[in-house]
Amino acid sequence: MHRYILRPMRVINFSAGPAGLPLPALELAREELLDFGGTGASIMEQSHRDKAYEAVHAEATERLTRLLGVPDSHVVLWLTGGASTHFALVPMNFMPPGASADYVMTGAWSEKQLDEAKLLGTPRVAASTRDAQGRYTRVPTQAELQLDPRARYVHTTSNNTIFGTQFHTLPDTGAVPHVCDMSSDFLWRPTDVSRFAFIYAGAQKNLGPSGVVVAVADKAFLAQGRKDIPKIFRYQTHAENGSLYNTPPTFAIYLARNVLRWVEGEGGLPAMERRNLQKAQALYGALDALSGFYAAPVEKDSRSVMNIVFRTPSEALDAQFVADAKKENMLGLKGHRSTGGVRVSAYNAVSLHDIETLVSFMKHFAQSHG
Ligand SMILES: *Cc1c(COP(=O)(O)O)cnc(C)c1O
């Protein structure tokens, strides 16, 4: 016999990704899990060509289109493979042999993007803020970019999940198409998507569970993509088929739909932005006030609103911070394995109250160990 153990409460989840999801999105999934809309089956047990799933797919696309104000010139795509697959597919589609593309290097993900592009052709580095220790503690200014007008695209990463930096204004790429990995700050605030040729984001940071990647693409840019690569790898194939060329990750898209309903219900992207700025202000405010104990390595103008990184006076105390926070029901605070320290991921599903709880813990921890 199965026994269902109801936990009295969920943890406060500061995971970098897969990240915590808004509770109403999960509760709706629980409610609809066994019998979706009177169909007698879960949404994940039905054909992606049947009405029930088609409606979910359309609703997710419509909500995202409305939230971001996606213009007719652009199309929303639901893709797979994680953001990392698109590190390879972007140059495969848009950097044909003999052509080049510009990469703006702002962290570990940029390095992976560039490595994949190098296997396919000759990308250029347009700027890099890597320091002598291999860290990236800021993003470049517009003046630091050395853009090649002949590049097929300029690739940027809007938020650097590992190093905790973020572009508050993304570079102006002029006439060159702008491709952006927005995995870790997609939907954090209103964004003028018409400025971009191709935006992509793994869902598991700010949109849904892992397994689905969303893209917002300029149709004219997609039409310029290579035709001499396998059909399944061409973005144009997915655009022409409404992201139903083959079986999409139906359950992940369904959950993204639930998250998008929640975002709209909370007041949309202006509300997300207001809340995210309040959260970041509370956290960075505490770090600055306690700067004798906590060290925040990122330069102020480049501080990420989504991933806040810092250190205590020692590695042992970093570990104790994470362990003590866990005892207080706060999870996911360990810094990335490559950087160490502490990382707070404060995506849309994290509330101001969650952050305030953490801030009082931080004050207490600094007092007892300072
Ligand atoms: C998490 C992350 C990725 C990697 O995503 P996968 O889905 O694991 O491939 C890529 N880029 C950024 C900015 C990320 O935060």
The ligand as an SDF file (V2000), in Angstrom:
LIG
                    3D

 15 15  0  0  0  0  0  0  0  0999 V2000
   21.2910   27.0920  -17.4360 C   0  0  0  0  0  0  0  0  0  0  0  0
   21.8160   27.8620  -18.5990 C   0  0  0  0  0  0  0  0  0  0  0  0
   22.1740   27.2350  -19.7920 C   0  0  0  0  0  0  0  0  0  0  0  0
   22.1840   25.7280  -19.9670 C   0  0  0  0  0  0  0  0  0  0  0  0
   20.9270   25.2270  -20.0860 O   0  0  0  0  0  0  0  0  0  0  0  0
   20.7080   23.6500  -20.4030 P   0  0  0  0  0  0  0  0  0  0  0  0
   19.2300   23.6510  -20.5710 O   0  0  0  0  0  0  0  0  0  0  0  0
   21.1910   22.8900  -19.2350 O   0  0  0  0  0  0  0  0  0  0  0  0
   21.4280   23.3210  -21.6400 O   0  0  0  0  0  0  0  0  0  0  0  0
   22.5910   28.0220  -20.8420 C   0  0  0  0  0  0  0  0  0  0  0  0
   22.6670   29.3550  -20.7480 N   0  0  0  0  0  0  0  0  0  0  0  0
   22.3510   30.0010  -19.5890 C   0  0  0  0  0  0  0  0  0  0  0  0
   22.4670   31.4840  -19.5310 C   0  0  0  0  0  0  0  0  0  0  0  0
   21.9180   29.2690  -18.4980 C   0  0  0  0  0  0  0  0  0  0  0  0
   21.5920   29.9080  -17.3570 O   0  0  0  0  0  0  0  0  0  0  0  0
  1  2  1  0
  2  3  1  0
  2 14  2  0
  3  4  1  0
  3 10  2  0
  4  5  1  0
  5  6  1  0
  6  7  2  0
  6  8  1  0
  6  9  1  0
 10 11  1  0
 11 12  2  0
 12 13  1  0
 12 14  1  0
 14 15  1  0
M  END
$$$$
